[in-house]
Structures are given as C-alpha cells and as structure tokens.
Amino acid sequence: MNRRSGQAPSGARDLERYAGLFARRTRSMKSSAMRDLMAITERPEVISLAGGLPDTSTFPPDSYAALMAQVASESCARALQYGPTEGLAAVKRSVVQVMTEEGTPVDPDDVLMTTGGQQVIDLVCKALIDPGDVIVAEAPTYPGAIPAFLAYEADVVQIAMDSDGMRIDELEQTLDRLEEQGRRPKFIYTIPTFQNPGGVTMSLPRRQRLVALAQERELLVLEDNPYGLLRYEGEALPTLRALEQATIAREEASFVIYLGTFSKILSPGARLGWTVAPRPVLEKLNVGKASTDLCSSPMTQYFVAAYFDSGQWGPYLRSLRSIYRRRRDAMLDALAEHFGPELEWTRPQGGLFLWVNLPHYIDTTDLLARALGENVAFVPGASAYVDGRGGSAMRLNFSGVTEERIHEGVRRIGQVVREQIFLYGTLTGQRPVAPRADPADEPAGEAARRQAGARLADVLHLPRRPASDRRAGTGEDG
C-alpha cells in the first residue's frame, strides 16, 4: 500500500517512473530458472526434480550443534568480527584438503574464499568483462551462469557437447572465426566433470587439448568443479588445473581459474566457495570482492574449518556418494519405466543431474506448466542456452528427494509427456511410437535403428541399459 494515499501502486506506472534510472545492463538481466521455481517447489506437495539441492537432512544435527558450540567456545569474538577479504587461514587449509583429495595440490596463499561458487563467476565477469566481450561456454551450460554473463552484457558463444564433453574441435573452429573478426574471448567457461546440466564428463584427451589450447592462445579457462568428488563409478580424471600445473614450467604463465565450493560436499547454506587463479587475476578478484561484501562470513568459515579439523568430512562424503548413487539409479530405473522410446537421456557417472531430450514438437517450458499442475517440477532446457535452443529438453535433479519421490515425480512427468505425444499424433495424424515398459523388451536391433534415425541433440543420448547393468557401478559404498 502507498503510505501517503493508502492505495496500492500501479505496477506499470512504477516501472515507467523508475525506467530512466536503471542502468543499461539491467535490460539484459534475466532471472535464474531455478530461483524462479523455488517458491513453488517449497510447497510440500510438489516433488521438485528442478534445483540442484544436496540433501542437507543427511548432515547429523548433533554434529552441527557440537561444531557450533566449539566455534562459540574457541572463536566466538573472531567469528562475530570482520575477517580478511581473501579468507581465513584456517578455512584455506580445508580447501587444501579438498583439492588434494582431487589430485590438485594448491598453495593456501593462492586461494581466495568467496560467498559461494556463484560469487566466483560474478567476480570473474566483474574483473574481465566489458559490454560486448565474448565468453565461450558449453551448450548447454549451467543455468545459473547465464544470468551472471548477461548482467555484464557479455556476448556468450556456446560450443556443442557430446559424450566426451565440450567438442574441442568445434571450439578451435569458433576461436579461429572469432579471431578473423578481431574478437578474442575473455575466458572459456566449462564444467568438465559431471557437467551441469548435461551430466557428461570431458574426456582426458579433450582436457589435455583444452589446457594446451589455453597456453597456445593465452586464453583464460574458468574451470567450475562443484561435483568432482561426487563420483559413483568409473575412474577419476585430473582437473584442468592439475593438468596445467603438471605440464607448464614454474616460470610459465597459468591460464586456468579454478572454482570450488563446499555447497555440494557439505552445505549450500554455508555459502562458502573459493577460487584459485593466476596471481594478477586473483588480485583483481580480491579487489572486486572487497567492494562487493568485504569478506565472506567468518562465522561460516570457522564452522567449516572446525568440521574439517574434526575429521568428519571423509566419512560424510562417502555417505553422500552412496545415497546419491542409489538415487541416480532410482531415477534411471524410473525413466526406463515411465518414459517412452521417443525420449533419451544421459547416464552420469556422478554429480547431481541428468539431461533428457524429448521429441522436437514438445516445448518443455510449456510442459513445465502442465507438470506443475501435477505437483512436479523440472528445469526447462532453454534456460541452459542464450540463443533459444534446448526447447525440447529438460534437466532433472536426483539428489534432493528420496528414491520413492523420484519414482513418483518421474511417473508424473512421464504421464504429462505421453499426453503431449498422443495429442501431437492426433493433430498430425502421425501414429506415436507406443512406450515400452522397459527397453530390454525391444526387439533386437530396434533400439539401434531408432537411435540412428533420431534427431541429433545438443548432448549425448546414452542408450538406456537393463536395470542389472545400471546398478553395476564401481563407486564407493558408504
């Protein structure tokens, strides 16, 4: 209500009143698809397969209470005070533990603590991007990165992926084309391990070529690695930073900016991430952070440091792997049962997401509205692109809800999808392919013929496998 008149203000009139005050960059700003869904998916009746939510109910409340009591007893005054912008030495030691676990040793002095991994993306854009500058990213890419890129008025060029991650051959062709136009990308953004939203992992040869390409062309690469320790099967691959440090001489320049976070291996509520970057870049990021929030929460930093000092993080991480692996398998089983042969999906070896491609005539943004009517949510694929692609794809998360709710959520989405397929067949006179209960029931060779004729998609269409094969992962058991 208007305090002076007692009337509610007019939305259109308010927009007109303030329009001339907004910065130009606000015209290109867009909201994150996940954030838009948060209010809806918080309703208990809604099964959310949308947000990348780790299951924080798995963290023992008594451990949390004990650790906070320890912080209060040993570091109360310091935890309640401002801290250094670059972060506390105690929590940097925790970062060293995490990166060492991933085979990526790091000097604590090269670490900048941030308020979540998202702040790293924002700080890199703040330090590097002028309006019109080029950022190269994967297609599809992390839906939360796109609003950050657009807020700084970047020109985002996306590179297709397949089963081995970003196609480096296409990347090189794109870089050549940009060079002919006199344009040099400010950085390449990639999530090489268990990519969000695709679920695929960049192969070792492509990682090696990308690192070599960065050196040859002196291009910065922002390596976003939130999920690297959440592997459920297969052999771990070295990070881009580890590969770079193993191949360059001490006096040679580094071009990999590493992004890490405690959100997926501990708690997103801690809002604590970090970056490791070439020293000149790190200094600019530090200055940018100081102007943004002065420092990340010392209270949170002391809590995380106490948690790692207690030795609990290893067993807890193993328990998360076991839980999430079962949920991934539950989602794969549910997809095989409730989604027809017109649909294909990735089979991630780790992380939190998989990517589903639907028939070209289904728009998943429209489909989401129908799915919400059935109290189930997902992220439409178009939110992972800047150019309108992805309209017939969706991202599904399997970490945030129980196996039972995963199965029910997939069943509800499958029902809505089947209705759309049937409607399309009715309107066009084309007879839709009848869904099968399980791909193992397909006649010999039918799956191969169907896939050979399927529309090429933006990420790999992994063939669905029998349940016995899907459960034969080699990851750790908690």
C-alpha angles and dihedrals in degrees: 000000000000106000094215101040100026090229130119111251121246112252094214092047092049092051091051091048094055100030094096091054099056119100116249092247091065088072090069096041117112133181123250113257091225093053091049090057097047097089091050097043093050088072106104094227092058118089104213117206087159116082123061092243120164114212102259091177086079092069109096111246092212090056090050091050093047093049093048089048088053091051090049092049100043107025109017099129093043093045090055093048133079114273136205114290092235092055139256120302091231095060092043087062087057090053089052089055092052095046092045088054087057093049093254110118115196139183111243089226089064093057125097115192115219140186095262128321090280090069090059090059090048094047093049090052091046092052099042113023128087118176110288096019116139125248117185116211139164123270107261103023138180105299091217092058095057095068089050092050093047093046088065091046094244124168102235116206114191127209122209122245135210134178091304096051127247112015104242092192089060089044091056092048090050092049090051091050092049091048090054087054091051092248124130120191114240090216145342115237118208141162098202099177121062090340121224114257102003100051092217126126127224111244122241095249090053092047090052092048093048092052091047090048091053090053095045095049098029092237124158117235120201105209109199108197112171096137106039095112093047095083118147100180141359132042122307117247125215118260119249089249092053091050091049095048090049094053107039127075119244093256095048122101122256121225104180119101108196121209121197135168142189090215097096101034098041119001138325088210089068087068092206127140137146145208135212114200144158107290098250090049092045091054091054091047090051092052090047092051092050089057091048106047108342090232142349115263110291088202090060092043093054090048093052092046091051090048093054093043088055091062093233099119097080097055091041092052091050090051090051091052091052094048096045093045090057090048092049089052090047090054093047090050092048092050091051090050102043107026119076129230091267088074130072132186142184122254107218122205089211145340126074108284148060130192125230125200117204130191112293093248094063117087108204093202088062090039090057091062089054092045092052086055085061090047097250129114139198136164114263113234095235089072089069094060136060098206106055098268123129095054093137098044136080139196119228125196120207103180103073104061138041125272091253093054091045090056093047093045093052090047091055093048090046091053092052091047093050089052090055092047091050091048091051091050091050094049096044100035089236114135109234118227109260111245116243124220091231133004089231086073093064116113115255112283096008094106091050092050092047093050093045090057097040121114112266110252136201096257136027119293101217113202115248112249135208114276091249091058093044091058095047095091121149099215125121121282116224 
